[in-house]
Amino acid sequence: MIVLRRLATALPSVGGVIVVTFLLTRALPGDPAIYFAGPAATQQAIAEIRHSMGFDRSLPVQFFDYLRHLARGDLGTSLTTGQSVMSELVTRLPASAELTLLALVLSVGIAVPLGIAAALRPGSLVDHACRMITTAGVSLPTFFTGLLLVYVFYYLAGWSPAPLGRLDVYSSAPAHWSGFYLIDSLIAGDFETFRAALAQLILPAATMAIFSLAPLARITRASMIGALGSEFLRTARASGLSRHRIIYVYALRNALLPVITTLGMVFSFMLGANVLVEKVFAWPGIGSYAVEALIASDYAPVQGFVLTMALLYVLLNLIVDMVYGLVDPRVRLEA
């Protein structure tokens, strides 16, 4: 019942995204008909192409036609590739999801322990290191971090493979099962492909992890400091409970709610940040697909990309609400 209520409240947001995206794509500079007609095309040829694309009709007619196709699950056809937008998004989404999820795992694995260690020793070297790392993570743009990592680890050190996609030129994609190369290669027992896919993933995932660990580490530190100074923790210490139990059972559990909230926000930011990271590392995900379509004024892929991001964001918020109830039963009871 709670899930249905959450989904019902998200419907107006999704509808707003559909309307705004449609209007913004039409307001973008450039004319797709001119782009596809070529520089030597006549005005008559451009007008014929515009008519065949349906762009000579009024905006309300175009919008209702778009809604009619959307109701059937048809996101349109990409003018640059000639393929269905839905099929291209489904094909490319696993690449973006694999990159984003690995980056999120790296970020959480570094940020949460770092924030806890900094909260347990305020003013120590660990605390100062946490502040320096978080400041650097917030200050450096993702594309600059990616280029810097490529320069150091590929160009100078030669430790990383060339940033040319999900696999190097000597490897072939594993048999398709989930679309995640790491999982598919393990299922197939192809450990060479697994190592090759992991090697290609490390630098782009590290780029996104550096970007996202800053807010996670800072909120973990602040939440843990607040929890450690609370009255119930003083009572737990006075009761003679072990330090490990006080920190990791009582303090950490009560500090998790703001961390989970920040984690949901960070994940949504990462879905947007992967656009730049994918371009730097030639990653064949939906972010690079949207950028290429935007440059060509190809409306359908851009609209499909934004709508997909909106649906993922709604799903993410729903998952965060459900995790709230697991971490703190009082949230579930209040809902």
C-alpha positions as MATLAB code, in Angstrom:
seq = 'MIVLRRLATALPSVGGVIVVTFLLTRALPGDPAIYFAGPAATQQAIAEIRHSMGFDRSLPVQFFDYLRHLARGDLGTSLTTGQSVMSELVTRLPASAELTLLALVLSVGIAVPLGIAAALRPGSLVDHACRMITTAGVSLPTFFTGLLLVYVFYYLAGWSPAPLGRLDVYSSAPAHWSGFYLIDSLIAGDFETFRAALAQLILPAATMAIFSLAPLARITRASMIGALGSEFLRTARASGLSRHRIIYVYALRNALLPVITTLGMVFSFMLGANVLVEKVFAWPGIGSYAVEALIASDYAPVQGFVLTMALLYVLLNLIVDMVYGLVDPRVRLEA';
ca = [
       0.000    0.000    0.000;
       2.839    2.376    0.875;
       4.544    1.546   -2.437;
       1.372    2.388   -4.380;
       1.022    5.709   -2.550;
       4.629    6.606   -3.331;
       4.136    5.731   -6.996;
       0.943    7.803   -7.139;
       2.737   10.872   -5.762;
       5.517   10.390   -8.347;
       3.178   10.396  -11.364;
       2.797   14.218  -11.503;
       6.594   14.555  -11.439;
       6.979   12.149  -14.350;
       4.252   13.998  -16.258;
       6.039   17.291  -15.648;
       9.293   15.795  -16.929;
       7.546   14.672  -20.123;
       6.104   18.135  -20.786;
       9.255   20.091  -19.917;
      11.522   17.763  -21.897;
       9.317   18.006  -24.977;
       9.256   21.815  -24.836;
      12.984   22.183  -24.123;
      14.026   19.925  -26.985;
      11.931   22.054  -29.341;
      13.509   25.208  -27.943;
      17.077   23.999  -28.567;
      19.042   25.929  -31.194;
      19.453   24.202  -34.518;
      17.132   22.507  -36.971;
      17.319   18.715  -37.411;
      16.064   19.051  -40.976;
      18.996   21.307  -41.891;
      21.415   18.955  -40.127;
      20.246   15.895  -42.043;
      19.760   17.675  -45.354;
      23.407   18.708  -45.419;
      25.082   22.029  -46.224;
      24.350   21.840  -49.967;
      20.591   21.225  -49.619;
      18.051   23.618  -51.091;
      15.214   25.210  -49.143;
      12.735   22.915  -50.861;
      14.704   19.825  -49.842;
      14.901   21.083  -46.247;
      11.153   21.730  -46.222;
      10.440   18.213  -47.518;
      12.653   16.666  -44.828;
      10.998   18.800  -42.151;
       7.569   17.656  -43.388;
       8.618   13.977  -43.379;
       9.833   14.374  -39.784;
       6.580   16.019  -38.750;
       8.299   19.170  -37.497;
       6.161   21.466  -39.653;
       3.081   20.698  -37.528;
       2.041   22.765  -34.516;
       3.550   22.004  -31.096;
       0.257   20.722  -29.575;
      -0.185   18.277  -32.471;
       3.420   17.099  -32.109;
       2.987   16.735  -28.335;
      -0.194   14.674  -28.495;
       1.369   12.504  -31.188;
       4.349   11.978  -28.865;
       2.022   11.033  -25.977;
       0.148    8.597  -28.204;
       3.366    6.803  -29.094;
       4.589    6.973  -25.497;
       1.438    5.237  -24.256;
       2.368    2.286  -26.497;
       5.908    2.197  -25.125;
       7.291    3.747  -28.304;
       9.959    6.374  -27.588;
      10.428    7.100  -31.260;
      13.233    6.453  -33.718;
      16.681    8.007  -33.631;
      17.270   10.070  -36.761;
      21.058    9.647  -36.528;
      21.130    5.848  -36.216;
      17.733    4.899  -37.659;
      17.157    2.545  -34.710;
      14.377    2.460  -32.129;
      15.215    4.652  -29.135;
      13.800    2.056  -26.745;
      16.003   -0.719  -28.132;
      19.105    1.489  -28.041;
      18.438    2.553  -24.450;
      17.898   -1.069  -23.394;
      21.145   -2.051  -25.127;
      23.186    0.779  -23.619;
      21.648    0.959  -20.134;
      23.607   -2.033  -18.701;
      26.900   -0.308  -19.575;
      25.888    2.833  -17.676;
      24.391    0.842  -14.796;
      27.505   -1.329  -14.398;
      29.748    1.735  -14.304;
      27.515    3.676  -11.894;
      26.939    0.771   -9.497;
      30.628   -0.123   -9.292;
      31.450    3.542   -8.652;
      28.786    3.637   -5.929;
      30.204    0.506   -4.258;
      33.705    2.024   -4.312;
      32.393    5.309   -2.958;
      30.442    3.734   -0.087;
      33.295    1.360    0.733;
      35.668    4.312    1.160;
      33.418    7.125    2.398;
      31.515    5.368    5.202;
      34.570    3.867    6.997;
      36.434    7.151    6.487;
      33.558    9.161    7.964;
      33.269    6.793   10.947;
      37.021    6.945   11.613;
      36.992   10.750   11.401;
      34.034   10.967   13.813;
      35.726    8.686   16.349;
      38.885   10.847   16.349;
      37.906   14.511   15.780;
      40.892   16.719   15.070;
      43.196   13.770   14.332;
      45.178   13.092   11.171;
      42.350   10.844    9.947;
      39.873   13.689   10.432;
      42.089   16.151    8.539;
      42.610   13.598    5.754;
      38.841   13.136    5.512;
      38.353   16.890    5.127;
      41.055   17.152    2.465;
      39.638   14.240    0.462;
      36.081   15.550    0.626;
      37.167   19.063   -0.354;
      39.116   17.730   -3.333;
      36.224   15.494   -4.368;
      33.777   18.397   -4.369;
      36.152   20.832   -6.076;
      37.336   18.716   -9.020;
      34.939   18.342  -11.997;
      34.427   14.781  -13.124;
      35.810   15.330  -16.624;
      39.008   16.867  -15.178;
      39.414   14.000  -12.701;
      38.912   11.487  -15.508;
      41.446   13.146  -17.794;
      43.928   13.398  -14.905;
      43.585    9.685  -14.084;
      44.000    8.760  -17.754;
      47.122   10.936  -18.002;
      48.713    9.483  -14.870;
      47.744    5.798  -15.001;
      47.566    5.245  -18.777;
      49.907    7.759  -20.372;
      52.638    8.102  -17.712;
      52.547    4.839  -15.736;
      51.065    2.521  -18.373;
      49.164    0.577  -15.709;
      45.714    1.058  -17.188;
      44.447    0.011  -20.651;
      43.477    2.617  -23.226;
      40.198    4.371  -22.347;
      38.339    3.045  -25.374;
      35.143    1.513  -24.038;
      34.114   -1.569  -22.088;
      36.722   -3.954  -23.530;
      40.091   -3.644  -25.226;
      40.606   -4.568  -28.876;
      41.885   -8.034  -27.981;
      38.764   -9.130  -26.060;
      35.271   -9.978  -27.188;
      32.020   -9.480  -25.300;
      30.810  -12.425  -23.200;
      27.569  -14.233  -23.952;
      24.701  -11.884  -23.149;
      22.778  -12.658  -19.977;
      22.489   -9.502  -17.859;
      24.372   -7.002  -20.011;
      26.880   -6.510  -17.174;
      30.194   -7.734  -18.561;
      31.582   -8.615  -15.115;
      28.583  -10.797  -14.276;
      28.226  -12.320  -17.748;
      31.905  -13.255  -17.953;
      31.773  -14.920  -14.526;
      28.671  -16.885  -15.512;
      30.446  -18.013  -18.681;
      33.594  -18.860  -16.714;
      35.597  -16.516  -18.931;
      38.057  -15.020  -16.456;
      40.196  -13.366  -19.147;
      37.215  -11.294  -20.259;
      36.392  -10.586  -16.610;
      39.883   -9.186  -16.000;
      39.731   -7.166  -19.218;
      36.309   -5.708  -18.355;
      37.397   -4.910  -14.793;
      40.554   -3.203  -16.036;
      38.471   -0.975  -18.325;
      36.064   -0.190  -15.472;
      38.557    0.860  -12.819;
      39.432    4.364  -14.018;
      35.916    5.577  -14.956;
      34.493    4.047  -11.755;
      37.237    5.703   -9.688;
      36.457    9.028  -11.382;
      32.807    8.845  -10.355;
      33.672    7.487   -6.890;
      35.954   10.470   -6.166;
      33.098   12.759   -7.178;
      30.545   11.025   -4.949;
      32.484   10.050   -1.832;
      32.826   13.659   -0.611;
      29.186   14.215    0.458;
      28.906   10.656    1.788;
      32.010   10.958    3.978;
      30.976   14.357    5.311;
      27.421   13.342    6.201;
      28.664   10.079    7.782;
      31.114   12.018    9.946;
      28.508   14.596   10.998;
      25.836   11.970   11.723;
      28.210    9.791   13.730;
      29.414   12.754   15.811;
      25.789   13.633   16.574;
      24.914   10.034   17.464;
      28.010    9.552   19.666;
      27.115   12.643   21.687;
      23.479   11.662   22.282;
      21.949   10.731   25.627;
      21.174    7.107   24.783;
      24.854    6.525   23.911;
      25.889    7.879   27.312;
      23.418    5.463   28.881;
      24.853    2.597   26.825;
      28.383    3.439   27.998;
      27.212    3.662   31.602;
      25.571    0.244   31.222;
      28.975   -1.274   30.453;
      28.334   -2.230   26.826;
      31.385   -2.910   24.674;
      32.839   -0.139   22.525;
      32.274   -2.179   19.367;
      28.578   -2.666   20.165;
      28.085    0.989   21.062;
      29.667    2.238   17.826;
      28.468   -0.259   15.227;
      25.090   -1.313   16.642;
      23.699    1.768   18.359;
      25.555    4.806   16.969;
      25.930    3.678   13.357;
      22.355    2.469   13.036;
      20.981    5.793   14.286;
      23.359    7.691   11.990;
      22.351    5.722    8.889;
      19.147    7.579    7.938;
      20.845   10.814    6.783;
      23.535    8.690    5.121;
      20.882    6.757    3.174;
      19.208   10.035    2.155;
      22.535   11.387    0.908;
      23.252    8.086   -0.827;
      20.028    8.388   -2.814;
      20.889   11.961   -3.797;
      24.449   10.992   -4.717;
      23.243    8.131   -6.887;
      20.939   10.480   -8.787;
      23.842   12.921   -9.247;
      25.994   10.078  -10.538;
      23.386    9.209  -13.151;
      23.896   12.720  -14.507;
      27.657   12.817  -13.999;
      28.178    9.657  -16.041;
      27.391   11.687  -19.181;
      30.775   13.447  -18.979;
      32.622   10.368  -17.721;
      31.309    8.266  -20.596;
      32.526   10.814  -23.132;
      36.006   10.945  -21.554;
      36.376    7.149  -21.526;
      34.441    6.436  -24.774;
      31.982    4.406  -22.713;
      29.028    3.158  -24.814;
      26.324    4.048  -22.291;
      23.150    6.069  -22.439;
      24.967    9.239  -21.396;
      27.202    9.360  -24.464;
      24.186    8.347  -26.568;
      22.250   11.376  -25.285;
      25.163   13.763  -25.881;
      25.590   12.603  -29.479;
      21.840   12.992  -30.067;
      21.851   16.449  -28.492;
      24.655   17.623  -30.786;
      22.666   16.400  -33.801;
      19.397   17.975  -32.504;
      17.924   14.472  -32.500;
      14.895   14.944  -30.258;
      13.717   11.376  -29.649;
      16.892    9.993  -27.959;
      17.193   13.100  -25.742;
      13.568   12.785  -24.632;
      13.998    9.055  -24.075;
      17.158    9.613  -22.023;
      15.578   12.251  -19.767;
      12.435   10.160  -19.275;
      14.560    7.112  -18.397;
      16.518    9.164  -15.849;
      13.261   10.432  -14.333;
      11.879    6.897  -13.975;
      15.148    5.695  -12.438;
      15.053    8.593   -9.996;
      11.470    7.717   -8.977;
      12.477    4.077   -8.518;
      15.504    5.146   -6.486;
      13.369    7.263   -4.154;
      11.012    4.334   -3.683;
      13.927    2.043   -2.770;
      15.259    4.658   -0.312;
      11.841    4.870    1.390;
      11.739    1.088    1.717;
      15.271    0.975    3.154;
      14.235    3.626    5.691;
      11.653    1.220    7.064;
      14.226   -1.566    7.342;
      16.778    0.587    9.157;
      14.308    2.381   11.466;
      10.939    0.661   12.020;
       9.537    3.936   13.396;
       9.579    5.384    9.869;
       7.510    2.436    8.627;
       5.003    2.847   11.450;
       4.629    6.598   10.855;
       4.033    5.974    7.142;
];
